[in-house]
Amino acid sequence: MRWRSIGRMLFFTLAISSVAFAKQGLETKVKAVQKYLKENKISGWLLYDFHGNNPVATEFVQPQGMQTRRWYYFIPQSGSAWGLVHRIEQANFKGLYGKFEVYSSWDEQKRKLKEILAGHKEIAMEYSPLNAIPYVSRVDAGTIELLRSFGLKVISSADLVQYFQARWDKEAYLTHKEAVKALMEIKDKAFNLVRDKIRKNQKITEYDLQQFIWNQYKQYNMISDYFPICAVNENAGNPHYEPTKENHQEIKKGDFLLIDIWAKKSQPGSIYGDITWTAYVGEKVPEKFVMIFNIVKEARDAAVKFLKDNWKKKTIYGWQVDDVSRGVIKKAGYADFFTHRTGHSIATEVHGNGVNIDNFETKDERKIIPGVGFSIEPGIYLKNFGVRSEIDVYAGEDGIEVTSLPLQMEIIPLLK
């Protein structure tokens, strides 16, 4: 069903984003899920966890204390929600909304689960056919087999999870904008540091620059899940290169430099910003760098144009945007050197539970729905250098917005 009839009605009327939704009580969340299930003709959503293997389930139910046994929470399209937990851990689910069952033995668990699901033919779980979307593929194969033995068809909860755990509300959007603004300033400070060090003939390494940026996060009250990427020359040709204290290169005049930085405000519910920029440690950028950058830039901008031209007119899927961006690089003859997806979901985690811009690593068939954010970051990675240009995009009430402005339009000559 089109987002215009469901997504816009629910998102902009109810305004329950992933962040706001997480703050709701379980009863409110269940009722919101039931509305979604009814609108999308899904019989029910079965949340299941064992030893924290399914963060989607634990974030939704938020059990307390130790969970060392299997537990289930079933939300039908209508009627009461059901919890099924082990007897020795029922205190950890005190106050669970809906009806409540306990079990001790494996056969009692199986029997009661079958009774709870009786009358249903198709249910959603954190499962992805052929593991196409690993972010949502959380339920083990044996549990899927168990449910199929009940005569149930298990479908993926990917779109459901995206709707309830990947969208931003206005407050979350503002934290993202603050994060991006800070990252842009930090990026400028990082390039200025390199410029000053080179002009003064002082040594600076990739690791030095990385640690400078990391400390800047603290100055801006920002946090990140990992250290930033600072890479020169051939290291920039490795998309996930990691300079360390023991393994790094000095940044010298004539080097090509790439920095990839991501962080969020240090407050609950804040959304990450994630950008990648490139520079040349010299006065005039060599043509070999300019040529590759221009292809990457065209691929980046083609993806944005496709979204802006089409998103309000029809349903757009993550894989389609990847095809547009990748098509530019393929046409230029560098398809084999673009070795990752075009973009990833951005939320309270830098790689969120929403749609990825991907028809390469996976075929992401999730819709780009109102309220989600994601990166666009095509790249070309050659033997002696690699170019990536990463921006952040938000699918908002007014349409597609690039939130990480200004766009990088050319490689920065640091010594000009």
N, C-alpha and C positions, 0 to 999 in steps of 0.2 A: 504494500500500500504506500502511496506517495507521502513524502514528508510534509507536503503542503497541507494534506488533510489531517494527518496525525501529529507529525513532529511539531509543526507550527502551533497547532491547537493546544497540544500538551505543554510544549516548552515555553511558549510565550504567554500562555494563560495561567498555567500552574506555576511556572518559573521555578521548578524544582531541578536544580542542576546537580551534577555529581557531588559537588562540595556541600551545597545546601541539603541535598538528600541524605548525605552521611550523618548530618546533625539531627535528623528527624528521629522520633521514636519509632520503634519497630511497627507499631500499629499503623502509623501514618505511612511508613514505607510499604507495608504490605498492601494497603489500599491503593497506593499509587501504582504498584506493580500489577495489581488485579485490573486496574483500568487499562494499563498497557496490554495485558494479556487479552482482555476482551476486545480491544480495538484491533489487535493483530491476530485474533482467532487462534490463540495458543491455549491449550487446555490447562497447562500449569508449568511452574518452574520448580524443579527439585534442586535445592542447595545441599551439597554433601561435602564433608571434610573428614580427613584423617591425618592427625599430626601436623596440621597447618599446611597441607598440600594444596589447599584451594583458598587463596587469599580473597577471592571474590565472595565466597561463602562466609568467611570469618569477618570480613568488613561489614557485610550486610547484617548478620545476626549479632556479632560482637559478644560472644560468650566470654565468661570470666574464668579466671583460674586455669587449672591444668586440663587439657583435653588430650587424652591418650587413647580414646576409643572412638569408633566411628559414630558420627551423628548426622542427622538429616533434618531438613526443614523444608516442608512442601507448601507452596503457595498455589492453590488452585485458582482458576479464573473467577470463580465465585465460591462463597462459603468460607468455612473456617480454615485457617492455616494449621498445619500439623507439625509438631516437633517429635522426633524419635531419637532418644539418647540413651546411653548406658546408665544402669541404675546407680553405679558408684560415682557417676559424674553429673547427676541430675541437678545438684546444687549449683553447678556452674552455669546453668541455663534458667536460673530462677527469674520469674517474671516474663518468660517467653510468651509472646502474644499468640493466642490461639489454643488449640487442643494439644495435649501433651501425652506422649506414650514413652514408656521405658522398656528396656530389654536387658537380659543378662547373657543368654546363650546365643550362638550364631543362628540356630534354627528359629529361636524366638524373634530375633532381629529380622530375619527373612520373612517370616510369617506376618509380622506386624507391618513391615514396609509394604508388603503386597496388599494388605488390607487398606492401608492409607491411600494407596494409589489405585484401588479398585474403581472401575468405571471410567478411567482415563485411557485413552489410546495413544496419545502423543504428548510428550513432555520435553521441556527444554532443560538442558544441563550444560555445564562448562565442558563442552566436548566440541571438537572440530573435526569433521570428516577428513580423513587422511592427514590429520594434524596440520591442516592448511594454515591455521592461525594459532600458533603455539601460545600466544598470550592468553587465550581463552581455553586451551586444551588442558584442563586441570584434573579431570576425572579419569581414573585408571580404567583400562580396558576391561578388567574383571567386573567392575561395578556396572559398566555398560552392558556386559553380557548378562549379569544378574537381572537387570531391568528388562532386557529383551526376553529373558526366560519367562517373565510375567506377561508377555504378549504386548509389551509397550514399544513404541517407536521413539527413539531418543533423537531430538533435533538439537542443533547448536543454539546456545544462548548468546552468541556473539553480539547480535544487534541489541538484545535486551541489556546485556552487560554494558555495552557502549552507552546506551540511553541513560542508565542509572549510575554509571561510574566514570564517564569520560567527559561529560558536558560541563561547561563553565557557566556560573551565574554572573551577574554584574560585578559583585564583589571579587570573585575569582578572576574575572577578566581584568579588573583594575590591578590586582597583584601581578598578573602577567605583564601588563604594560609597564609597571614599575620595575619589574625584573629586567625587561628588555632595555629600558632606558638606562638602567645601571650597567648592564652588559655593554651597551654601546660606549658609555663613558670609560669603562674599564678597558675595552678594546683600544680606544684612542690613547689611553695612558700607557698601555702595553707597547703600542707602536712608537709612541714618543720616547719611551725608555730605550728601546732598541736604537732609535735615531740618535739619541743623546750619547749613548755608550759608544756607538761606532764613530761618531764625530769626535769624541774625546779619546779615541783609540783605547778604549777600555774594554775588557773582556766581558762578554755576556753569552750564556749558553741557553739552549732550549729549556733546560731544567731551571735555570735562574728565572727565565720568563714565566714558566709555569708556576713557580712558587710565588712570584710577584702577583700574578693574577689570582692565585688562591688566597693570598693575604688581602687582596683587594675585596674579595667576596666578604670577608669579615668586616672590612671598613664600611661596606654598604649594607650590613646586616643581612647578608645572603648566605645560603647554604647550598651544597651540591652533593650529589651521591658519589662523585669521583673527580679526580684531578683533570684539569683542562688539557687539551692537545695543543702542543706548540711544536711545529715540525718544519725543518728546512730541507730543501732539495729532495733527495730520494726518500727521506722520511715522510715528506708530504704526500708521496705516492702510496703510503700505507694508511688507509682510512682510519684505523684505530691504533696508530702509533702512540706509544707512551714513553715520553722521556722520564728517566729516573735519575736518582743521584749517581748511580753507577753507570748508566747507559744513556748518553746524550751527545749532542754535537754542539760545537761552538757556532754562534751566529756571526757570520762574517760579511764584509762588503761583497756584493755580487750574488748573494744568496736569495733564493725564493723562500718566502716565509708564509706559513699557514697557521692560523690559530682558530681553534674550535672551542667555544666556551659556553657553558650552560649552568644555570643556577636559579634559585628562587628565593623569595623573601623568607626570612626565618620567622614564620608565623603559621598557625594551623590553616589548612585549606589553600595555601598559596600555590600558584601555577608557575611552572618553569618557563624561562626564556632559553632559547638555544640558537646561537648564531655562529657562522663560520666566515671569516674574512681572510684575504690574502694580501701580501705586500712584497715589494722587491727592495732589497737592501742596496739601493743605488739611485742614480739620478734618472735614467731612462730605462723603462721596462723593455727587455729584449722581446723581439717579435714572436719568438717561440712560445713565450708565456702569454703574450697578448692573444695570440690565435686560439689557444686552448681555453683561456678565460672567456673569450667571446662566445665560443660554442656552449660552454657551461652556462653562461649568462642567458643565452638565447633559450636553452632548455628550461632554465628556471622560470623565465618570463613567459614562455609558452604554456607552462602548467598553470600559472596564475591567470593568464588570459582565458584559457579554456574554462577554468572555474568561474571567473567573473561573467563570461559570456553565456554559460549554460546552467549554472547551479539553480537559479530561480525558475528556470524553464522546465527542467526535468530532473529526474533522479540521477545523481552522479555517484559512482562507486570509486573506491580507492584505486582499484586496478586501472581504471580508465585514465586517471590523471598521470599515473606512472607511464602508461603507454605514450601519452602526448610528450612528456618530457624526454623519455628514453628515445622516442622516435627522432628527435632533433639530433641527438648524439649519434644514433645509428646512421642517419642520413649523412652526417659529416664523416663517417667511416671509423668511429671510435667506440662502437658498441661493445667490443671485447674489453674495453678499458673502463667501463662503467659497471662496477662489480658489486653494487648494493642497491637496495630499493631507493626510490626517489624521496621518501619521507616517512616519518613515524608520528604516531599520536603523541600529543603533549598534554599533560594534566598535572596532577599533584606529584606524579613521577615523570621524569624526563621522557621515558618511554611508557606512555599511558595505555589504558585498556580500550582506546577508541580505534577508529579506522586508521590503518597505515596506507601510505601512498605507494602501493606495491603490486606489481605484476611480474616480479622477478624472483625474489626469494620465496614469495607465496603469491597466490592470486587472491587479493583481499577483496571479497565481494560484499563487504559492509558498505552501507550507504554513508555519504557525508551528510550528516543531519545537523540541524541548527544547534549551535552550542558547542561544537567540537573544535578543537585546535590541533594543528599538526605542522610539521616542518615540510619544507620543499628544499631539497639539498642534492641536486645532481652533481656528479663529479666525473672527472677523467683522470685516471691514475697511470702515469707512465713510469719508465724505469728511473729517470733522473729527477722527476718532480710530479706532483699531482695537484689538481685544482678542484676545489669544491666551493660552492657558494650556497650558504644555508640561510634561509629566512623562515619566519614563523607566520602562519596563516590562521585566521579565525573565521568560522562560518557563523556570522552573526545575524541579528534581526534585519539589519540593513543590507545584508549581502556578504560577499567575500571581502575580507579585510586583511591586507598585509600589515601585521602589527609591529614588525621589526624594521621600520623605516629609519633612515633612508636606505635604499637598496645600494649595494656596491655595484657601481657601473664600470669601474676599471680597477686594475691592480694598483695599489698605492705605491708610488715611488718614494721611499722614505727619505732619500737624501736630495730630493729635488730642491 
